[in-house]
Amino acid sequence: MSPQEYVKYLNQGGLTVHDIFEQFTPTGTASGSPKKLDPLNAIHSRVEYDDGSLLHIVPSRLELSWTLRNPHDKETLLPRFVAKIEDKYDLIVIDCSPTDSMLTDAAYHCSRYILVPIRAEFLASIGFPLLNRSIQAFRMRHEDNLVEVCGLVFNDFIRGNVKSENKLARKDVIDQAVKYGWYVFENDIPHSDSYFKAARNGMPIAHTKGTHRKVKTEFAAFANEFFPRIGL
Amino acid sequence: MSDSRKSGMLSDHLALLVKHFGVQRVQAALAKVSKEQAREGVRATEPVGSRDNRDQRPLRLTVSSALESIRDSAPEKYSILTEFLGRLVNRQVLPESQDIRHFSQVIGLKEISGKSRKEMVPKLMWFLLEQSVERLKSDLQRADDISEQQRRMGFSVLTDKLIDQ
């Protein structure tokens, strides 16, 4: 979804993830009592291709951060939403911040696998064990939950200009991953300005004008490694 | 037989083929014939000056013929697509090749080959011919939102929206 499409969507009153989490929040006198959200109303059809494949999205918005100010009893709302629509899709991706919160718990609740994009830098190597602790803590609280890490992918580094500090951080992350038994993807996703251009244009990276063939190949190689990892 | 009469007959035949076999199958057959002709070196014997015109003529003719073939059976679709083709040809909509690529993605045409706008327009039209009137009505509206200027506005639109709120 390009920025223009997104703004248009919001202006038309399109629902977002924020509405999923706030559907039962007491409202003002103007809007009346809380109403149950119909999942189909919150799904935006981004594109439906001629070969039958499609991309539907539920956009988010900045106000989602306000949900964290009053997170009580909301972590089951996203899993309940996903449960109602999951049979219609091959893959559902939930993009969330790695900071441990009600939002990550909600995402863990409705996920089978966690994909961890990680940068080869000092701060990432420190934050990485915290992610492990977050997942372990969640699994202790919810023993029946099967969520697991499907792998780590190194991204957003400058191709061919890897500094020694990056190499050390990368080694630290890999060592930790081995310790936790987490898979590290062989195919990385190095930095490319084309990803920003693709986002600006609302286009897939493979069809974004000016994208170097190498970038497309790298991303396709990662995709080819990723899908079998999650059984697709 | 005069050229105009030949052209008229060809249009009629193509319209019949489209009616019986569908747009995609006729398009595939024409592409095959075109390739075979190229292999046989037919084009190599033609004067260089006339070659460019002839490259364009069959494609334009077939899209136009396909449109003509639905004129009576699907007048609304014919009207919508004829109007859109006119705007496309005059560059009033989707003026750049990248705009057509972008639009193709938006409306669900996964791959559109060709580098130039001229190559892509017929391919886009063939795809649109296969769509329902309801879908065309909503999809074609979206073409007006696509331009290099819109893309350049990019994230500023987003920040303006967020700050306004």
Interface residues (C-beta under 8 A of the other chain):
Chain A: S2 P3 Q4 E5 Y6 V7 K8 L10 N11 V47 E48 Y49 D50 D51 S53 L54 L62 R200 N201 G202 M203 P204 H207 K209
Chain B: Q98 R101 H102 Q105 V106 I107 G108 L109 K110 F127 E130 D145 Q150 R151 M153 G154 F155 V157 L158 K161 L162
